[in-house]
Amino acid sequence: MEGVTSHTVSVSISLDSKRVYAFVSRPENLPKWAPGLCRSLRKSRGGWLLETPDGEVAFRFVAKNKLGVLDHYLTLFRQPGMSARGFAKDIRLVERDLARLKRVMGR
């Protein structure tokens, strides 16, 4: 992806990782902590369908595992033709959702 701008967003939550994993690994909780991404969701054959600000998106988690790993490592890529302002807005939305997750988890 030569010439593509990317930005990684993360948050630290000072709680037992099993507690955070139990909450975040349930797709039903996504609208509670990521309203910038997911307004609502419904089960589909292959996973879930999310209603996002930009329309419906297919979504699925990696299989539950003992390591507590979820596919929530997120790198935003500035799409061709996207303005710097639009890219900055996407970054702010993800940062807001992760801050909300931290508040929802009480940390």
C-alpha positions in Angstrom: 0.0 0.0 0.0 2.6 2.4 -1.1 1.9 6.0 -0.3 -1.0 5.2 2.0 -1.3 7.1 5.3 -2.2 5.1 8.3 -2.8 5.8 12.0 -3.0 3.3 14.8 -5.3 4.1 17.8 -5.1 2.3 21.2 -6.3 2.7 24.8 -5.1 1.1 28.0 -7.8 -0.1 30.5 -6.6 -0.8 34.1 -8.9 -3.8 34.7 -8.5 -7.6 34.8 -8.1 -8.5 31.1 -10.6 -11.4 31.5 -13.3 -8.9 32.5 -12.6 -6.6 29.6 -12.4 -9.6 27.2 -15.7 -11.0 28.4 -17.4 -7.6 27.7 -15.7 -6.7 24.4 -15.9 -10.2 22.9 -19.7 -10.0 22.9 -20.8 -8.4 19.7 -24.1 -7.4 21.4 -22.0 -4.9 23.5 -20.5 -3.1 20.5 -23.2 -0.4 20.3 -22.6 0.3 24.0 -19.0 1.3 23.5 -18.5 1.9 19.8 -21.5 4.0 18.6 -19.2 5.8 16.1 -18.8 2.5 14.4 -22.0 0.6 15.2 -25.4 2.1 15.6 -27.1 -1.3 15.7 -26.3 -4.8 14.7 -28.0 -8.1 13.8 -26.8 -11.7 13.5 -26.1 -13.0 10.0 -25.0 -16.4 8.6 -21.4 -15.5 8.6 -21.2 -13.3 11.7 -22.9 -9.9 12.2 -24.2 -7.1 10.1 -23.5 -3.6 11.6 -25.4 -0.5 10.8 -22.7 2.1 10.6 -22.9 5.8 9.7 -21.8 4.8 6.2 -24.2 1.9 5.8 -24.3 -1.8 6.5 -21.0 -3.6 7.1 -20.3 -7.3 7.6 -18.4 -8.0 10.8 -17.0 -11.0 12.7 -14.7 -11.6 15.6 -11.8 -14.1 15.6 -12.7 -17.3 17.5 -12.7 -17.0 21.3 -9.4 -18.1 22.8 -7.6 -18.5 26.1 -5.2 -15.7 25.2 -7.9 -13.1 25.4 -7.1 -11.9 21.9 -9.7 -10.1 19.9 -9.5 -8.6 16.5 -9.7 -5.1 17.8 -6.2 -3.9 16.8 -7.3 -1.2 14.5 -5.2 0.7 11.9 -7.1 3.3 10.0 -6.0 3.8 6.4 -6.7 7.0 4.6 -8.6 6.0 1.5 -7.7 7.3 -1.9 -9.5 10.6 -2.4 -10.2 11.1 1.3 -9.4 14.6 2.6 -7.1 15.1 5.5 -10.1 16.5 7.4 -12.1 13.3 6.6 -9.2 11.1 7.8 -8.9 13.2 11.0 -12.6 12.8 11.6 -12.3 9.0 11.3 -9.5 9.0 13.8 -11.5 11.1 16.3 -14.4 8.7 16.0 -12.3 5.7 16.8 -10.6 7.6 19.7 -14.0 8.6 21.1 -15.3 5.0 20.9 -12.2 3.6 22.7 -12.5 6.3 25.4 -16.1 5.3 25.8 -15.1 1.7 26.2 -12.8 2.7 29.0 -15.6 4.7 30.7 -18.1 1.8 30.2 -15.6 -0.6 31.8 -15.2 1.9 34.7 -11.5 2.7 34.0 
